[in-house]
Amino acid sequence: MIQYRLHYFPESGNSYKLALMLALCGQGFELVWTDFGGGITRSAEWRAAVNEMGEIPVLEDGNERLTQTAPILLRLAERFGRFQGADDGERFEVLRWLFWDNHKLSGYMAPYRYLRAFTPSPDPQVLAFLRKRLDDCFGILERHMRDRTFVAAKHATIADLSMIGYLVFPPRESGYDFAKTHPAISQWLARVAALPEWRAPYDLLSGKRLHCFA
Ligand SMILES: N[C@@H](CCC(=O)N[C@@H](CS)C(=O)NCC(=O)O)C(=O)O
């Protein structure tokens, strides 16, 4: 029996966070492609049947249907004893960066990249607002990573897996090329990508892609 079914679309960095965690923990999963670009997640039927919050990803864990990547990552980390904080201090740091990621980093990067790359005529003022917020976030992260190996502990945790979710897609889509602009972020991304069983987003999340306008 399949334990995990991931409702996703390939461009979804939030879906990638869960797919990557499962891959790193040696878990197979079934992919359920979702027509996000076609607006299915905004329909009342989809919200009633799949996720009342109208969001991707959704992870079916046996008979349970789970949403929100942060608590799902926490559950998987606990289940597999991997990518957790080792003590109270590290667990606090993991939560601190998970919240920051959901509110600020992925919270701004997801709509910025989606509008920028996957919609035909994004509003320049909206893009400029999001870009300014993101530039500030990346300044904060660059300073944090200058004297650290991973975000929340000496080893990789789910905070790293969550925070890289939108940062390892092609620069053409995100509009950020960290190797050129943010050396500490770039080296941290390379360290995460060196973890055994790491896979790039479009390798893990195959299936029909959105048109890229960027
Ligand atoms: N905090 C949520 C964010 C999920 C999210 O925003 N997903 C995007 C797609 S990657 C979405 O469904 N957006 C629809 C919307 O915001 O209306 C999580 O971690 O799962």
Ligand as a Chemical Component Dictionary entry (heavy atoms), coordinates in Angstrom:
data_LIG
# 
_chem_comp.id                   LIG 
_chem_comp.type                 NON-POLYMER 
_chem_comp.pdbx_formal_charge   0 
_chem_comp.three_letter_code    LIG 
# 
loop_
_chem_comp_atom.comp_id 
_chem_comp_atom.atom_id 
_chem_comp_atom.alt_atom_id 
_chem_comp_atom.type_symbol 
_chem_comp_atom.charge 
_chem_comp_atom.model_Cartn_x 
_chem_comp_atom.model_Cartn_y 
_chem_comp_atom.model_Cartn_z 
_chem_comp_atom.pdbx_ordinal 
LIG N1  N1  N 0 1.995  27.934 4.159  1  
LIG C1  C1  C 0 1.554  27.031 3.117  2  
LIG C2  C2  C 0 1.714  27.717 1.795  3  
LIG C3  C3  C 0 1.094  26.927 0.658  4  
LIG C4  C4  C 0 0.926  27.793 -0.582 5  
LIG O1  O1  O 0 0.858  29.013 -0.521 6  
LIG N2  N2  N 0 0.840  27.115 -1.741 7  
LIG C5  C5  C 0 0.624  27.815 -2.970 8  
LIG C6  C6  C 0 1.131  26.982 -4.136 9  
LIG S1  S1  S 0 2.812  26.513 -3.977 10 
LIG C7  C7  C 0 -0.855 28.016 -3.143 11 
LIG O2  O2  O 0 -1.595 27.055 -3.144 12 
LIG N3  N3  N 0 -1.294 29.257 -3.297 13 
LIG C8  C8  C 0 -2.675 29.553 -3.541 14 
LIG C9  C9  C 0 -3.081 30.841 -2.902 15 
LIG O3  O3  O 0 -2.306 31.422 -2.123 16 
LIG O4  O4  O 0 -4.205 31.242 -3.162 17 
LIG C10 C10 C 0 2.351  25.729 3.217  18 
LIG O5  O5  O 0 3.459  25.760 3.777  19 
LIG O6  O6  O 0 1.870  24.671 2.781  20 
# 
loop_
_chem_comp_bond.comp_id 
_chem_comp_bond.atom_id_1 
_chem_comp_bond.atom_id_2 
_chem_comp_bond.value_order 
_chem_comp_bond.pdbx_ordinal 
LIG N1  C1  SING 1  
LIG C1  C2  SING 2  
LIG C1  C10 SING 3  
LIG C2  C3  SING 4  
LIG C3  C4  SING 5  
LIG C4  O1  DOUB 6  
LIG C4  N2  SING 7  
LIG N2  C5  SING 8  
LIG C5  C6  SING 9  
LIG C5  C7  SING 10 
LIG C6  S1  SING 11 
LIG C7  O2  DOUB 12 
LIG C7  N3  SING 13 
LIG N3  C8  SING 14 
LIG C8  C9  SING 15 
LIG C9  O3  DOUB 16 
LIG C9  O4  SING 17 
LIG C10 O5  DOUB 18 
LIG C10 O6  SING 19 
# 
